[in-house]
Amino acid sequence: MSTIANIIWIILGGLITAIAWCFVGIIFSLTIVGIPLGRQCFKMASLTLAPFGKTITYGGGAPSLIANIIWVIFAGIPMALSYLLLAVGYCITVIGIPIGLQCFKMAKLSLLPFGAVVS
């Protein structure tokens, strides 16, 4: 079931979004300071490419907490709000509920990406 859902997801925009996340990750990775941000962008790209059937586990300790605080201030809130708005829009219809649930998963990851592992 998750394979079919991922194929539909990729066709309806998941591939374009994942390519955009990879592009942003490459741009961030051009500088030494931006490498941690680039790694988080690649993490979002992997989840955006095929979100059905993937789980996110959080951990990482104090370094991840400090990095997440900085991330939330500069990038996390707008990204999470955009995913939340998409999720609410999808969850209005019965057919869109599975996609909306994946958008909620991506909103949580976009808010606190440091220390999270997508598997």
C-alpha positions as CSV (number, residue, x, y, z in Angstrom):
1,M,0.0,0.0,0.0
2,S,2.8,2.4,0.8
3,T,4.5,1.8,-2.5
4,I,1.4,2.8,-4.4
5,A,0.9,5.9,-2.2
6,N,4.6,6.9,-2.7
7,I,4.2,6.6,-6.5
8,I,1.1,8.8,-6.5
9,W,3.0,11.2,-4.1
10,I,6.0,11.4,-6.5
11,I,3.8,12.0,-9.5
12,L,1.8,14.8,-7.8
13,G,4.8,16.9,-6.7
14,G,7.0,14.9,-4.4
15,L,9.8,14.6,-7.0
16,I,9.9,18.3,-7.7
17,T,9.9,19.1,-4.0
18,A,12.7,16.6,-3.3
19,I,14.8,18.0,-6.2
20,A,14.3,21.5,-4.8
21,W,15.4,20.3,-1.3
22,C,18.5,18.7,-2.8
23,F,19.3,21.9,-4.7
24,V,19.0,24.0,-1.5
25,G,21.1,21.4,0.3
26,I,23.8,21.7,-2.3
27,I,23.8,25.5,-2.1
28,F,24.1,25.3,1.7
29,S,26.9,22.7,1.5
30,L,29.1,25.0,-0.5
31,T,30.3,26.7,2.7
32,I,31.7,25.0,5.8
33,V,29.2,26.9,8.0
34,G,26.3,25.8,5.8
35,I,27.1,22.0,5.8
36,P,24.9,21.2,8.9
37,L,22.0,23.1,7.2
38,G,22.6,21.2,4.0
39,R,22.5,17.9,5.7
40,Q,19.1,18.8,7.1
41,C,17.9,19.7,3.6
42,F,19.0,16.3,2.3
43,K,17.1,14.7,5.2
44,M,13.9,16.6,4.2
45,A,14.5,15.6,0.6
46,S,14.6,11.9,1.5
47,L,11.4,12.2,3.4
48,T,9.7,14.4,0.8
49,L,10.6,11.9,-2.0
50,A,8.7,8.9,-0.4
51,P,7.1,9.8,2.9
52,F,4.7,6.8,3.2
53,G,6.1,4.0,5.3
54,K,8.9,6.1,6.8
55,T,9.3,6.9,10.5
56,I,11.1,9.7,12.2
57,T,12.9,9.1,15.5
58,Y,14.1,12.1,17.5
59,G,17.2,12.3,19.8
60,G,20.6,13.9,19.7
61,G,21.0,15.5,23.1
62,A,22.2,19.1,23.8
63,P,24.0,19.8,20.6
64,S,20.8,19.0,18.6
65,L,18.7,21.1,21.0
66,I,21.0,24.2,20.5
67,A,21.0,23.7,16.7
68,N,17.2,23.2,16.6
69,I,16.7,26.5,18.6
70,I,18.7,28.4,16.0
71,W,16.9,26.5,13.2
72,V,13.5,27.3,14.6
73,I,14.3,31.0,14.8
74,F,15.6,31.4,11.2
75,A,13.8,28.7,9.1
76,G,11.7,26.3,11.1
77,I,8.6,28.3,11.8
78,P,7.8,29.4,8.3
79,M,8.5,25.9,6.9
80,A,6.4,24.2,9.6
81,L,3.5,26.6,9.1
82,S,3.5,26.1,5.3
83,Y,3.4,22.3,5.8
84,L,0.6,22.7,8.5
85,L,-1.5,24.8,6.1
86,L,-1.0,22.2,3.4
87,A,-2.0,19.4,5.8
88,V,-5.1,21.2,6.9
89,G,-6.1,21.8,3.3
90,Y,-5.6,18.1,2.4
91,C,-7.4,16.8,5.5
92,I,-10.6,18.7,4.6
93,T,-11.4,16.0,2.0
94,V,-11.6,12.3,2.8
95,I,-9.3,11.4,-0.1
96,G,-6.6,13.9,1.0
97,I,-6.3,12.7,4.6
98,P,-3.4,10.3,4.0
99,I,-1.5,13.1,2.2
100,G,-2.4,15.5,5.0
101,L,-1.0,13.1,7.6
102,Q,2.3,13.0,5.7
103,C,2.4,16.8,5.6
104,F,2.0,16.8,9.4
105,K,5.0,14.5,9.6
106,M,7.0,16.8,7.4
107,A,5.9,19.8,9.5
108,K,7.3,18.3,12.6
109,L,10.6,17.4,10.9
110,S,10.9,20.8,9.3
111,L,10.4,22.4,12.8
112,L,13.0,20.2,14.6
113,P,15.3,18.5,12.0
114,F,18.6,18.3,14.1
115,G,18.9,15.0,15.9
116,A,16.1,13.4,13.9
117,V,16.6,10.2,11.9
118,V,14.4,9.3,9.0
119,S,14.1,5.5,8.5
